[in-house]
Amino acid sequence: MSRSFLIALLLLIAPLRLLAQIEVRGQVEDAKTKEPIALASVTLVSERDSTLILRGATDLQGGYLFSEVKVGRYLLRISFLGYKPLERRLRIVMPSQGFTVELLDQLQQDSQVLEDVVVEAKATHQRADRRVITFARKDVQEALHSYDLLKTLPSVSFDVMNDRLKGAMGGEVQLLINGIRSTKTDVLMLPKEKIKRVEVYDIPPARYRAVECVINIIVSGLDDGYIAGGSLNHAFTTGFGNDEAYASLISGRHKLSLEYALNYRDYRDRESLAQYSYSLNQQALQLTYSDHDAFGYTTHSPALKYAYVVDERYLWEARLQPRAERRFSDNIGAGLYTVDGVAGEKLTTTGRDRTQQFNPSLDLYHWRKLGEKDELSLNLVGTLFSTKR
């Protein structure tokens, strides 16, 4: 076999090795007891830009498996209630034997978390898909309101820029109050002393499969009455507004609420100037282009909700939510081509876009507790989407 043939063969094999995908198999255990930790959150993100690559959870034996992992540099993050989060750098290269990388990670117990958050030990509250958490009296006293208490949960973080809760992986969080789908506004209206416990679903029910985490707030009986309010958030110089209004009426087992949110953007004075230089057919060409545009949108999000609740045994809920949105954009641009420094062809552009969307939806939900470990839920959703452009 000639030397040139061997070199050619190696050049063919090298790209295949780089494109090969590797299996990462790991085990998570308690650093002190060596016992496996089940249902721990495991994520793999890019070390370069923290982009989420893969995520999952350990099985009942504390094991996890990531398949089809490409060669590269990653950050492996592992977290679980009552333990300090673990993060370490992981470099995936082609193994000398096979295509499997095996890992063993040990988590240290976090006594601070265990002191602040008490997990109930009743068997009826321990499920494979959720954790039942009660707040210490000290936590309730120090919290400004009910929403503040949720910020202390180990499964979520608070996004200050967007003023919202997000999951450990940065995903959406769905809030429930006694099983009823709720918003941040609903939680703010809750007296913090009325919260009995919080159920955190790391594996969301099928109804909320599009979100990362579900938080169900169980409260004791609320007093009859009504409440109304709203908020305005505007930046007049930049054409920005987030406004909302809400009203809620409670009478016995009946709850009726109305919400309305208005999101407004109107940016009319954007200017840009760009210059492109390149060569073509041994000539030096240049394009100088200036653009002036305006764009914005208005979104109307009303919601009418009715719920009939019998303690923690029965729930019937109806939610009607018509949603309308209007978007616009206009731009005028002008450009000039030069060839070897000599002015040539001129360029003008105009653009106009108008888009209207209407997206009403009706959500009917029925839930009944059948026994200590059995429950029945039915969900019917109807939606319509139309757009005009």
C-alpha positions in Angstrom: 0.0 0.0 0.0 1.5 3.3 -1.1 2.2 6.2 1.2 0.0 8.6 -0.8 -2.9 6.1 -0.6 -2.6 6.0 3.2 -2.6 9.8 3.5 -5.7 10.0 1.3 -7.5 7.4 3.4 -6.7 9.3 6.6 -8.0 12.5 5.1 -11.3 10.7 4.3 -11.6 9.2 7.8 -10.9 12.5 9.7 -14.1 14.3 8.7 -16.2 11.3 9.6 -14.7 11.2 13.1 -15.4 14.9 13.6 -19.0 14.4 12.5 -19.5 11.4 14.7 -22.0 11.7 17.4 -21.2 10.4 20.9 -23.4 9.0 23.7 -23.0 10.6 27.1 -24.1 8.3 29.9 -24.0 9.6 33.5 -24.8 8.7 37.1 -25.8 11.2 39.8 -25.5 10.3 43.5 -25.4 11.8 47.0 -21.8 12.8 47.8 -22.1 11.5 51.4 -24.4 8.5 51.3 -23.6 7.4 47.7 -27.3 6.9 47.1 -28.6 7.6 43.6 -30.6 10.8 43.2 -33.7 10.4 41.1 -35.4 13.1 39.0 -32.5 15.5 39.2 -32.4 18.1 36.4 -29.5 17.6 34.0 -28.7 20.1 31.2 -25.9 20.3 28.6 -25.2 23.8 27.2 -22.6 25.2 24.9 -19.6 26.6 26.7 -19.1 29.2 24.0 -22.5 31.0 24.2 -24.5 29.0 26.8 -27.0 27.8 24.2 -29.1 24.9 25.5 -28.1 21.7 23.7 -29.9 18.9 25.6 -31.8 18.6 28.9 -33.4 15.8 30.8 -33.8 14.2 34.3 -32.2 11.2 36.0 -34.2 8.0 36.3 -35.1 6.2 39.6 -31.6 4.8 39.7 -30.0 8.2 39.3 -28.9 7.6 35.7 -29.3 9.7 32.6 -28.4 9.4 28.9 -27.7 12.0 26.2 -27.4 10.5 22.7 -26.1 12.1 19.5 -23.8 14.6 21.2 -21.4 16.2 18.8 -17.7 16.7 19.5 -17.1 20.0 21.3 -16.9 21.9 24.6 -19.9 22.0 26.9 -21.1 22.9 30.4 -22.9 20.2 32.3 -25.3 21.5 34.9 -27.1 19.3 37.5 -29.6 20.5 40.2 -32.0 19.0 42.6 -34.0 20.3 45.6 -31.9 20.2 48.8 -28.5 20.0 47.0 -26.1 22.6 45.8 -26.2 23.0 42.0 -23.2 21.4 40.2 -21.6 22.8 37.0 -18.5 21.6 35.3 -16.8 21.9 32.0 -17.1 18.9 29.7 -15.0 18.4 26.6 -16.4 15.8 24.2 -13.7 14.1 22.0 -13.6 10.9 20.1 -13.0 8.1 22.6 -10.2 5.7 21.8 -12.7 2.8 22.4 -16.3 3.1 21.2 -18.5 6.1 21.1 -19.7 6.3 24.8 -18.5 8.7 27.5 -19.4 7.7 31.1 -19.6 10.2 33.9 -20.1 10.1 37.7 -21.2 13.2 39.5 -21.9 13.7 43.2 -24.1 16.4 44.7 -23.4 18.1 48.1 -26.4 18.6 50.4 -27.4 22.2 50.9 -28.5 22.7 54.5 -29.5 26.3 53.8 -32.1 25.2 51.3 -33.4 22.5 53.6 -33.9 25.0 56.4 -35.8 27.6 54.3 -38.0 25.2 52.3 -39.8 22.4 54.1 -41.0 19.4 51.9 -44.0 17.6 53.3 -43.4 13.9 53.9 -47.0 12.7 53.5 -47.2 10.0 51.0 -50.3 11.4 49.4 -48.3 14.6 48.5 -45.2 12.8 47.1 -45.5 12.2 43.4 -43.0 11.3 40.7 -43.9 14.4 38.7 -44.2 17.1 41.5 -42.8 18.4 44.8 -45.1 19.7 47.6 -43.5 22.6 49.4 -44.7 24.6 52.4 -43.2 27.9 53.5 -41.8 28.6 56.9 -43.5 31.3 58.9 -40.4 33.5 58.6 -40.5 33.4 54.8 -44.2 34.5 54.8 -43.5 37.4 57.2 -40.5 38.7 55.2 -42.3 38.4 51.8 -43.8 41.6 50.5 -46.7 39.7 48.8 -47.6 36.2 47.5 -45.6 36.6 44.3 -42.5 37.2 46.4 -42.8 33.8 48.0 -42.7 32.1 44.6 -39.3 33.7 43.9 -37.8 31.5 46.7 -38.8 28.2 45.1 -35.7 26.1 44.1 -37.1 25.2 40.7 -37.5 28.7 39.3 -35.6 31.9 38.9 -36.7 35.5 38.5 -36.1 37.4 35.3 -35.7 41.0 36.4 -35.6 42.5 32.9 -39.0 41.0 31.9 -40.4 40.9 35.5 -41.5 37.3 35.3 -40.7 33.9 36.7 -38.8 31.4 34.5 -37.8 27.8 34.8 -34.4 26.4 35.7 -33.7 26.1 31.9 -35.1 29.5 31.1 -38.5 28.2 29.9 -42.0 29.4 30.6 -43.7 28.9 34.0 -47.5 28.4 34.3 -49.2 29.5 37.5 -52.3 27.9 38.9 -54.4 28.8 42.0 -56.2 25.8 43.3 -55.8 24.2 39.9 -57.2 27.2 38.0 -54.9 28.7 35.4 -53.8 32.1 36.7 -51.6 35.0 36.0 -49.1 37.1 37.9 -51.9 39.6 38.6 -54.0 36.8 40.2 -51.2 35.8 42.5 -50.5 39.4 43.5 -54.2 39.6 44.7 -53.8 36.6 47.0 -53.2 37.3 50.7 -49.9 35.6 51.4 -51.2 34.2 54.7 -53.8 32.2 52.8 -51.2 30.0 51.0 -51.3 26.5 52.5 -48.7 24.9 50.2 -47.3 25.0 46.6 -47.1 22.1 44.2 -44.2 22.3 41.8 -44.5 20.1 38.7 -41.1 19.5 37.1 -42.9 17.2 34.6 -46.0 19.4 33.6 -49.4 17.7 33.1 -50.4 17.1 29.5 -52.6 20.2 29.5 -49.5 22.4 30.0 -47.0 20.4 28.0 -45.7 23.6 26.2 -44.2 25.0 29.4 -41.2 24.0 31.4 -42.6 24.2 34.9 -46.1 24.4 36.5 -46.7 25.9 40.0 -50.0 25.2 41.6 -50.7 27.4 44.6 -53.1 25.8 47.1 -54.9 28.4 49.2 -57.5 28.2 52.0 -61.0 29.5 51.3 -61.0 33.0 50.0 -63.5 35.5 51.3 -66.5 36.6 49.2 -66.1 40.0 47.5 -64.6 41.7 44.6 -61.3 43.4 43.6 -60.3 45.6 40.7 -57.1 47.3 39.7 -54.7 48.0 36.9 -51.2 49.3 36.0 -49.7 51.6 33.4 -46.1 51.3 32.1 -45.2 53.8 29.4 -42.1 55.3 27.8 -43.6 58.3 25.9 -40.4 59.3 24.1 -39.9 55.9 22.4 -43.5 54.9 21.8 -43.7 52.1 24.3 -46.6 51.0 26.5 -47.7 47.9 28.6 -51.0 48.5 30.3 -53.4 46.1 32.1 -56.6 46.2 34.0 -58.3 43.4 36.0 -61.4 42.7 38.1 -62.4 39.6 40.0 -65.6 38.6 41.8 -65.8 35.7 44.3 -69.1 34.4 45.7 -69.0 31.1 47.5 -67.7 28.4 45.1 -68.0 30.7 42.1 -65.2 33.0 40.7 -65.6 35.3 37.8 -62.7 37.4 36.5 -62.0 39.8 33.6 -58.6 40.9 32.4 -57.4 43.1 29.7 -53.8 43.8 28.5 -52.7 46.3 25.9 -49.2 46.2 24.5 -48.2 49.1 22.3 -45.0 49.9 20.3 -44.6 52.8 17.9 -41.0 53.5 16.7 -41.1 56.1 13.9 -37.6 57.6 13.7 -35.1 54.9 13.0 -32.2 55.7 10.6 -29.4 53.6 9.4 -26.4 54.2 7.2 -24.4 51.3 5.7 -21.4 51.1 3.3 -20.4 48.0 1.4 -17.1 47.7 -0.4 -16.1 44.8 -2.7 -14.3 43.9 -5.9 -15.8 42.5 -9.1 -14.0 41.9 -12.4 -10.9 43.7 -11.1 -12.9 46.8 -10.3 -13.4 48.4 -6.9 -17.1 48.8 -6.2 -18.9 50.5 -3.3 -22.5 50.9 -2.2 -23.5 53.6 0.2 -27.0 53.0 1.5 -29.2 55.0 3.9 -32.6 53.9 5.3 -35.3 55.6 7.3 -38.0 53.3 8.7 -40.9 53.1 11.2 -42.5 50.1 12.7 -44.7 49.0 15.6 -47.6 46.9 16.8 -50.6 47.0 19.0 -51.8 43.9 20.8 -55.2 43.5 22.6 -55.5 40.6 25.0 -58.8 40.4 26.9 -59.8 37.3 28.9 -63.0 36.3 30.6 -62.7 33.5 33.1 -65.3 31.5 35.2 -64.5 28.8 37.7 -66.6 26.6 40.0 -64.4 25.1 42.8 -65.3 22.6 45.5 -62.2 22.6 47.8 -59.7 20.2 46.4 -62.3 17.7 45.1 -63.9 19.3 42.0 -63.1 22.0 39.4 -64.9 23.3 36.4 -63.3 26.1 34.4 -64.2 28.1 31.3 -61.9 30.6 29.7 -62.7 32.8 26.6 -59.8 34.8 25.3 -60.1 36.7 22.0 -56.7 38.2 21.0 -56.1 40.8 18.2 -52.9 42.2 16.9 -52.0 44.9 14.3 -48.5 45.4 13.0 -47.0 48.0 10.6 -43.7 48.9 9.0 -42.7 51.5 6.5 -39.3 52.3 5.1 -37.7 54.6 2.5 -34.1 54.0 1.4 -31.6 55.5 -1.0 -28.2 54.2 -2.2 -25.4 55.1 -4.6 -23.0 52.8 -6.4 -19.4 53.9 -7.2 -17.0 52.1 -9.6 -13.3 52.8 -9.0 -14.3 56.0 -7.1 -16.7 57.3 -9.9 -20.4 57.8 -9.0 -22.7 55.4 -10.9 -26.1 54.0 -10.6 -28.5 55.2 -7.9 -30.8 53.0 -5.9 -34.1 53.8 -4.2 -36.3 51.5 -2.1 -39.7 51.8 -0.5 -41.6 49.3 1.7 -45.0 49.2 3.3 -46.4 46.3 5.4 -49.7 46.1 7.3 -50.7 42.9 9.1 -53.8 42.1 11.2 -54.3 38.9 13.2 -57.3 37.6 15.2 -56.8 34.6 17.4 -59.8 33.8 19.7 -59.8 30.7 21.9 -62.2 28.9 24.2 -60.8 26.5 26.9 -63.1 24.2 28.9 -61.6 22.2 31.7 -63.1 19.6 34.1 -61.3 18.0 37.0 -62.5 15.6 39.7 -60.7 13.8 42.5 -61.9 10.1 42.5 -59.8 8.8 45.4 -56.6 9.2 47.3 -54.5 8.4 44.3 -56.9 8.7 41.4 -58.2 11.8 39.6 -60.0 12.5 36.3 -59.4 15.5 34.0 -61.0 16.5 30.7 -59.9 19.4 28.6 -61.5 20.8 25.4 -59.8 23.6 23.5 -61.2 25.4 20.5 -59.1 28.1 18.7 -59.3 30.1 15.5 -56.5 31.9 13.7 -56.9 34.4 10.9 -54.5 36.9 9.4 -54.8 39.6 6.8 -51.7 41.2 5.2 
